[in-house]
Amino acid sequence: WYQRRVRGMVLLEVAACSVSSTLQRNTKEYGKKFLFDTCTDTCWNSDQGASQHIAVKFSEERRVKRVRIQFQGGFAAKACQMKVGDENVCTFYPTDSNSIQEFPVDVSSASILLSFSGFTDFYGRLIVYLLEFHDDQG
């Protein structure tokens, strides 16, 4: 896992990821790999739908203390449930904004599901430029 720190927090490496959909199945331009590439010009873009999710796996159980996410304004979610297994461990409420948003959480798991709802786009599409998970320990 990464030892890179962002404002005193350790960035955790995601070992695997799956998403609910990709716009027109065009993974070359809008695929899940762009969630974690730290490039401001690339993004994951979901296809339309009533629900969207991102599932991540770490190489082993990790403690997650903060989630950082950046949507494109107009293509954001109004709510995000963080789930471990079938249990909803917390819910946070992003704003419809282009800025990076940070949410404090306290979860220990090898896998996490982010389930999004209440889309600002009429068709239920999401555009995410950045997704990061952090721990406060090094």
FIKOLZA-1660 file (N, C-alpha, C; in steps of 0.1 Angstrom, whole numbers, plus 5000, padded with zeros to 4 digits):
% residues 138
   i   px   py   pz ch aa at
   1 5008 4988 5000  A  W  N
   1 5000 5000 5000  A  W CA
   1 5009 5012 5000  A  W  C
   2 5003 5023 4996  A  Y  N
   2 5010 5035 4994  A  Y CA
   2 5014 5041 5008  A  Y  C
   3 5025 5048 5009  A  Q  N
   3 5029 5056 5020  A  Q CA
   3 5028 5070 5018  A  Q  C
   4 5022 5074 5006  A  R  N
   4 5020 5088 5003  A  R CA
   4 5010 5094 5013  A  R  C
   5 5013 5106 5017  A  R  N
   5 5005 5113 5027  A  R CA
   5 4998 5125 5020  A  R  C
   6 4985 5127 5023  A  V  N
   6 4978 5139 5019  A  V CA
   6 4972 5145 5032  A  V  C
   7 4977 5157 5035  A  R  N
   7 4973 5164 5047  A  R CA
   7 4973 5155 5060  A  R  C
   8 4985 5148 5062  A  G  N
   8 4986 5140 5073  A  G CA
   8 4980 5126 5073  A  G  C
   9 4973 5123 5062  A  M  N
   9 4966 5110 5061  A  M CA
   9 4973 5101 5051  A  M  C
  10 4974 5089 5053  A  V  N
  10 4980 5079 5044  A  V CA
  10 4970 5075 5033  A  V  C
  11 4974 5076 5021  A  L  N
  11 4966 5072 5009  A  L CA
  11 4967 5057 5008  A  L  C
  12 4955 5050 5008  A  L  N
  12 4955 5035 5007  A  L CA
  12 4953 5031 4992  A  L  C
  13 4961 5021 4988  A  E  N
  13 4960 5016 4975  A  E CA
  13 4949 5007 4973  A  E  C
  14 4941 5009 4962  A  V  N
  14 4930 5000 4959  A  V CA
  14 4936 4989 4950  A  V  C
  15 4934 4977 4954  A  A  N
  15 4939 4965 4947  A  A CA
  15 4930 4961 4935  A  A  C
  16 4917 4963 4937  A  A  N
  16 4907 4959 4926  A  A CA
  16 4895 4968 4928  A  A  C
  17 4888 4970 4916  A  C  N
  17 4876 4978 4916  A  C CA
  17 4866 4973 4906  A  C  C
  18 4853 4975 4909  A  S  N
  18 4843 4972 4900  A  S CA
  18 4833 4984 4901  A  S  C
  19 4826 4986 4890  A  V  N
  19 4816 4997 4890  A  V CA
  19 4803 4992 4884  A  V  C
  20 4792 4999 4887  A  S  N
  20 4779 4995 4882  A  S CA
  20 4777 4996 4867  A  S  C
  21 4784 5005 4861  A  S  N
  21 4782 5007 4846  A  S CA
  21 4793 5017 4841  A  S  C
  22 4795 5017 4828  A  T  N
  22 4804 5027 4822  A  T CA
  22 4796 5033 4810  A  T  C
  23 4797 5046 4808  A  L  N
  23 4790 5052 4797  A  L CA
  23 4792 5045 4784  A  L  C
  24 4781 5040 4778  A  Q  N
  24 4782 5034 4765  A  Q CA
  24 4792 5023 4764  A  Q  C
  25 4795 5017 4776  A  R  N
  25 4805 5006 4777  A  R CA
  25 4819 5010 4772  A  R  C
  26 4822 5023 4772  A  N  N
  26 4834 5029 4766  A  N CA
  26 4844 5029 4778  A  N  C
  27 4850 5018 4781  A  T  N
  27 4860 5018 4792  A  T CA
  27 4873 5024 4788  A  T  C
  28 4876 5025 4776  A  K  N
  28 4888 5032 4771  A  K CA
  28 4889 5047 4775  A  K  C
  29 4877 5053 4774  A  E  N
  29 4877 5068 4777  A  E CA
  29 4871 5071 4791  A  E  C
  30 4862 5062 4796  A  Y  N
  30 4855 5065 4808  A  Y CA
  30 4855 5054 4819  A  Y  C
  31 4865 5045 4818  A  G  N
  31 4865 5034 4826  A  G CA
  31 4869 5036 4841  A  G  C
  32 4867 5026 4849  A  K  N
  32 4870 5027 4863  A  K CA
  32 4884 5030 4867  A  K  C
  33 4893 5026 4858  A  K  N
  33 4908 5029 4861  A  K CA
  33 4910 5044 4863  A  K  C
  34 4902 5052 4858  A  F  N
  34 4904 5067 4859  A  F CA
  34 4900 5072 4872  A  F  C
  35 4893 5064 4881  A  L  N
  35 4890 5069 4894  A  L CA
  35 4903 5071 4903  A  L  C
  36 4913 5064 4900  A  F  N
  36 4925 5063 4908  A  F CA
  36 4938 5068 4902  A  F  C
  37 4937 5074 4890  A  D  N
  37 4949 5078 4882  A  D CA
  37 4955 5092 4886  A  D  C
  38 4948 5099 4894  A  T  N
  38 4952 5112 4899  A  T CA
  38 4953 5123 4888  A  T  C
  39 4948 5120 4876  A  C  N
  39 4948 5129 4865  A  C CA
  39 4935 5137 4864  A  C  C
  40 4936 5150 4864  A  T  N
  40 4924 5158 4864  A  T CA
  40 4917 5159 4851  A  T  C
  41 4922 5153 4841  A  D  N
  41 4916 5153 4828  A  D CA
  41 4908 5140 4825  A  D  C
  42 4909 5130 4834  A  T  N
  42 4902 5117 4831  A  T CA
  42 4892 5115 4842  A  T  C
  43 4882 5106 4839  A  C  N
  43 4871 5104 4849  A  C CA
  43 4865 5090 4846  A  C  C
  44 4858 5085 4856  A  W  N
  44 4848 5074 4854  A  W CA
  44 4835 5081 4851  A  W  C
  45 4828 5077 4841  A  N  N
  45 4815 5082 4838  A  N CA
  45 4805 5070 4837  A  N  C
  46 4795 5070 4846  A  S  N
  46 4786 5059 4846  A  S CA
  46 4776 5060 4834  A  S  C
  47 4769 5050 4831  A  D  N
  47 4758 5050 4822  A  D CA
  47 4746 5055 4830  A  D  C
  48 4735 5057 4824  A  Q  N
  48 4723 5061 4831  A  Q CA
  48 4717 5049 4839  A  Q  C
  49 4710 5052 4850  A  G  N
  49 4704 5042 4858  A  G CA
  49 4699 5047 4871  A  G  C
  50 4690 5039 4877  A  A  N
  50 4684 5042 4889  A  A CA
  50 4693 5041 4901  A  A  C
  51 4704 5033 4900  A  S  N
  51 4714 5032 4911  A  S CA
  51 4727 5030 4904  A  S  C
  52 4738 5035 4912  A  Q  N
  52 4751 5034 4907  A  Q CA
  52 4760 5030 4919  A  Q  C
  53 4771 5023 4917  A  H  N
  53 4779 5019 4928  A  H CA
  53 4794 5017 4923  A  H  C
  54 4803 5018 4933  A  I  N
  54 4817 5015 4931  A  I CA
  54 4821 5006 4942  A  I  C
  55 4826 4994 4939  A  A  N
  55 4831 4984 4949  A  A CA
  55 4846 4984 4948  A  A  C
  56 4853 4985 4959  A  V  N
  56 4868 4985 4960  A  V CA
  56 4872 4974 4969  A  V  C
  57 4884 4968 4966  A  K  N
  57 4891 4958 4974  A  K CA
  57 4905 4963 4977  A  K  C
  58 4909 4961 4989  A  F  N
  58 4923 4964 4993  A  F CA
  58 4930 4950 4993  A  F  C
  59 4943 4950 4994  A  S  N
  59 4951 4938 4994  A  S CA
  59 4949 4930 5007  A  S  C
  60 4945 4937 5017  A  E  N
  60 4942 4931 5030  A  E CA
  60 4933 4941 5038  A  E  C
  61 4928 4937 5050  A  E  N
  61 4919 4946 5057  A  E CA
  61 4927 4959 5060  A  E  C
  62 4920 4969 5058  A  R  N
  62 4925 4983 5060  A  R CA
  62 4916 4991 5069  A  R  C
  63 4921 5000 5076  A  R  N
  63 4913 5010 5084  A  R CA
  63 4911 5022 5075  A  R  C
  64 4899 5026 5072  A  V  N
  64 4896 5038 5064  A  V CA
  64 4890 5049 5073  A  V  C
  65 4897 5060 5073  A  K  N
  65 4893 5071 5082  A  K CA
  65 4887 5083 5074  A  K  C
  66 4890 5083 5061  A  R  N
  66 4885 5094 5053  A  R CA
  66 4883 5090 5038  A  R  C
  67 4872 5095 5032  A  V  N
  67 4870 5093 5018  A  V CA
  67 4870 5106 5011  A  V  C
  68 4878 5107 5000  A  R  N
  68 4879 5119 4992  A  R CA
  68 4873 5116 4978  A  R  C
  69 4864 5124 4974  A  I  N
  69 4858 5122 4961  A  I CA
  69 4855 5135 4953  A  I  C
  70 4857 5135 4940  A  Q  N
  70 4854 5147 4932  A  Q CA
  70 4845 5143 4921  A  Q  C
  71 4833 5149 4921  A  F  N
  71 4824 5147 4910  A  F CA
  71 4825 5159 4900  A  F  C
  72 4819 5157 4888  A  Q  N
  72 4817 5168 4880  A  Q CA
  72 4803 5174 4884  A  Q  C
  73 4803 5187 4886  A  G  N
  73 4791 5194 4889  A  G CA
  73 4780 5191 4878  A  G  C
  74 4768 5188 4883  A  G  N
  74 4757 5184 4874  A  G CA
  74 4756 5169 4873  A  G  C
  75 4766 5162 4877  A  F  N
  75 4766 5147 4876  A  F CA
  75 4771 5141 4889  A  F  C
  76 4765 5146 4900  A  A  N
  76 4769 5141 4913  A  A CA
  76 4758 5133 4919  A  A  C
  77 4761 5127 4931  A  A  N
  77 4751 5120 4939  A  A CA
  77 4748 5128 4951  A  A  C
  78 4735 5128 4955  A  K  N
  78 4732 5135 4967  A  K CA
  78 4734 5127 4980  A  K  C
  79 4735 5114 4979  A  A  N
  79 4738 5105 4990  A  A CA
  79 4747 5094 4986  A  A  C
  80 4755 5089 4996  A  C  N
  80 4764 5078 4993  A  C CA
  80 4764 5069 5006  A  C  C
  81 4760 5057 5004  A  Q  N
  81 4760 5047 5015  A  Q CA
  81 4773 5039 5014  A  Q  C
  82 4780 5038 5025  A  M  N
  82 4792 5030 5025  A  M CA
  82 4788 5017 5032  A  M  C
  83 4791 5006 5024  A  K  N
  83 4787 4993 5029  A  K CA
  83 4798 4983 5031  A  K  C
  84 4798 4975 5041  A  V  N
  84 4808 4964 5043  A  V CA
  84 4799 4952 5044  A  V  C
  85 4800 4943 5034  A  G  N
  85 4791 4931 5033  A  G CA
  85 4777 4937 5031  A  G  C
  86 4768 4932 5038  A  D  N
  86 4754 4937 5037  A  D CA
  86 4751 4949 5046  A  D  C
  87 4760 4953 5054  A  E  N
  87 4758 4963 5065  A  E CA
  87 4761 4977 5060  A  E  C
  88 4752 4986 5061  A  N  N
  88 4754 5000 5058  A  N CA
  88 4761 5006 5070  A  N  C
  89 4774 5009 5069  A  V  N
  89 4782 5014 5080  A  V CA
  89 4782 5029 5082  A  V  C
  90 4779 5037 5071  A  C  N
  90 4777 5051 5072  A  C CA
  90 4771 5056 5059  A  C  C
  91 4765 5068 5060  A  T  N
  91 4760 5075 5049  A  T CA
  91 4766 5089 5049  A  T  C
  92 4770 5094 5037  A  F  N
  92 4775 5108 5037  A  F CA
  92 4768 5115 5025  A  F  C
  93 4768 5128 5025  A  Y  N
  93 4759 5136 5016  A  Y CA
  93 4768 5146 5008  A  Y  C
  94 4773 5142 4996  A  P  N
  94 4781 5151 4988  A  P CA
  94 4772 5162 4983  A  P  C
  95 4779 5173 4979  A  T  N
  95 4772 5184 4973  A  T CA
  95 4774 5184 4958  A  T  C
  96 4766 5191 4950  A  D  N
  96 4767 5191 4936  A  D CA
  96 4778 5202 4932  A  D  C
  97 4790 5197 4932  A  S  N
  97 4802 5206 4931  A  S CA
  97 4813 5199 4923  A  S  C
  98 4822 5208 4917  A  N  N
  98 4834 5203 4911  A  N CA
  98 4845 5201 4920  A  N  C
  99 4844 5206 4932  A  S  N
  99 4855 5205 4942  A  S CA
  99 4857 5191 4948  A  S  C
 100 4869 5189 4953  A  I  N
 100 4872 5176 4960  A  I CA
 100 4865 5177 4974  A  I  C
 101 4857 5167 4977  A  Q  N
 101 4849 5167 4990  A  Q CA
 101 4855 5156 4999  A  Q  C
 102 4856 5158 5011  A  E  N
 102 4862 5149 5021  A  E CA
 102 4851 5145 5031  A  E  C
 103 4851 5132 5035  A  F  N
 103 4841 5127 5044  A  F CA
 103 4848 5119 5055  A  F  C
 104 4846 5122 5067  A  P  N
 104 4852 5113 5078  A  P CA
 104 4844 5101 5079  A  P  C
 105 4851 5089 5080  A  V  N
 105 4844 5076 5082  A  V CA
 105 4853 5068 5092  A  V  C
 106 4849 5057 5096  A  D  N
 106 4857 5049 5105  A  D CA
 106 4853 5034 5102  A  D  C
 107 4860 5028 5092  A  V  N
 107 4857 5015 5088  A  V CA
 107 4870 5007 5087  A  V  C
 108 4869 4994 5091  A  S  N
 108 4880 4985 5089  A  S CA
 108 4875 4973 5080  A  S  C
 109 4880 4971 5068  A  S  N
 109 4876 4961 5060  A  S CA
 109 4886 4959 5048  A  S  C
 110 4885 4947 5042  A  A  N
 110 4893 4945 5030  A  A CA
 110 4885 4949 5017  A  A  C
 111 4872 4951 5019  A  S  N
 111 4864 4956 5007  A  S CA
 111 4853 4965 5012  A  S  C
 112 4850 4975 5003  A  I  N
 112 4840 4985 5006  A  I CA
 112 4831 4987 4993  A  I  C
 113 4818 4989 4995  A  L  N
 113 4809 4992 4985  A  L CA
 113 4804 5006 4987  A  L  C
 114 4805 5015 4977  A  L  N
 114 4799 5028 4978  A  L CA
 114 4787 5028 4969  A  L  C
 115 4775 5030 4975  A  S  N
 115 4762 5029 4968  A  S CA
 115 4756 5043 4967  A  S  C
 116 4755 5049 4955  A  F  N
 116 4751 5062 4953  A  F CA
 116 4736 5063 4950  A  F  C
 117 4730 5074 4954  A  S  N
 117 4715 5077 4951  A  S CA
 117 4713 5092 4951  A  S  C
 118 4701 5095 4946  A  G  N
 118 4697 5109 4945  A  G CA
 118 4705 5117 4935  A  G  C
 119 4706 5113 4923  A  F  N
 119 4715 5119 4913  A  F CA
 119 4710 5133 4909  A  F  C
 120 4720 5142 4907  A  T  N
 120 4717 5156 4902  A  T CA
 120 4715 5156 4887  A  T  C
 121 4719 5145 4880  A  D  N
 121 4716 5144 4866  A  D CA
 121 4703 5137 4864  A  D  C
 122 4695 5142 4855  A  F  N
 122 4681 5136 4853  A  F CA
 122 4681 5121 4850  A  F  C
 123 4692 5117 4843  A  Y  N
 123 4692 5103 4838  A  Y CA
 123 4700 5094 4848  A  Y  C
 124 4705 5099 4859  A  G  N
 124 4711 5091 4869  A  G CA
 124 4726 5087 4866  A  G  C
 125 4732 5096 4858  A  R  N
 125 4746 5094 4855  A  R CA
 125 4755 5101 4865  A  R  C
 126 4767 5095 4868  A  L  N
 126 4777 5100 4876  A  L CA
 126 4790 5103 4868  A  L  C
 127 4797 5113 4872  A  I  N
 127 4810 5115 4867  A  I CA
 127 4819 5118 4879  A  I  C
 128 4829 5109 4880  A  V  N
 128 4838 5110 4892  A  V CA
 128 4853 5111 4887  A  V  C
 129 4860 5122 4891  A  Y  N
 129 4873 5124 4887  A  Y CA
 129 4883 5118 4896  A  Y  C
 130 4880 5117 4909  A  L  N
 130 4889 5113 4919  A  L CA
 130 4881 5105 4930  A  L  C
 131 4887 5094 4934  A  L  N
 131 4882 5086 4946  A  L CA
 131 4894 5082 4954  A  L  C
 132 4895 5085 4966  A  E  N
 132 4906 5081 4975  A  E CA
 132 4901 5077 4989  A  E  C
 133 4909 5067 4994  A  F  N
 133 4906 5062 5008  A  F CA
 133 4919 5065 5016  A  F  C
 134 4917 5070 5028  A  H  N
 134 4928 5074 5037  A  H CA
 134 4927 5068 5051  A  H  C
 135 4939 5065 5056  A  D  N
 135 4940 5062 5071  A  D CA
 135 4949 5072 5077  A  D  C
 136 4948 5074 5090  A  D  N
 136 4956 5084 5097  A  D CA
 136 4969 5078 5103  A  D  C
 137 4971 5065 5100  A  Q  N
 137 4983 5059 5105  A  Q CA
 137 4993 5056 5094  A  Q  C
 138 5006 5056 5097  A  G  N
 138 5016 5052 5088  A  G CA
 138 5023 5041 5092  A  G  C
% end
